[in-house]
C-alpha cells in the first residue's frame, strides 16, 4: 500500500463528513456519452452490463492491479474514464482516474500506485449504487450493521476528524467478513442540521445499543476497497 494513501483509508470519516455537504463540487469534465463496452477481464463486470446480469454494482470488480487507463476505457467507454484529480485527506489531491465522472450514481475515484496502476477505489457520492463484496454500501445504517454483526458495535463520536470510525465489532460476524479498504459513518439528516440532545459527539466511544443511536442510526457515507485484494 502506497503510504500516501494510508490517511485516506484510516481517516475515512473526515472525507465522509465533507462528502455529506451538498456544496462540495466534484470536478466534472465534459459530459460522457453512453459506454461502449469492449473486451473485458472475466473477473470484472462492467457497470454497463450490471442491469443485464441483475447483479449489484460490485466495486471490487471495477479494476485489477494490471489495468491501464486504456483498458478501463475499452471496458467502460472512452469518455467514461478520465484522468484527473482525486480527493485526499485535509484538502490534498492526487493524480488519478475517475470512472463515470459526471454520474454521481456510478462515479468511482481511482487512486494509483507508484507505477500508475489502480490501487484504491473510493466512493464519496451519497447516491452511489456501488457496493462492496461484504455488502457495505451508501446509506446502510448502523442498526443493520449491528444486526449483521450479531453483537453491538462501538464507534467514535461525530464532529471531529476521526468521527464515525468503527472502533470495535465486539468479535462479531462482520469483523470476520469485512474487506480491506475502510468506510465511514455520518449522522442521518436532521431538520436544520440540529442533532438531537445526547447524540454521539466528540472524541468518546459510543455503542450501537444507545437508544438515541437506534432511533437515529448513523449511515455509511463513504467507503473504499483495495484493488485486487477483495475480488472473489
Secondary structure, DSSP 8 states (H G I E B T S, - for coil): --GGGHHHHH-HHHHHHHHT-TT------S-----------TT---GGGHHHHT--EEGGGS--TT--HHHHHHHH-GGGEEEEEEE-GGG-EEEEEEESTT-TTT-EEEEE-TTSSEEEEEE--TT--EE-TT--BTT-BHHHHHHHHSS--EEE-BSSTTTT-EEE-TT-HHHHH--TT-EEEE----GGG---TT--BSSSEEETT-HHHHHS--EEEEEEEETTTS--
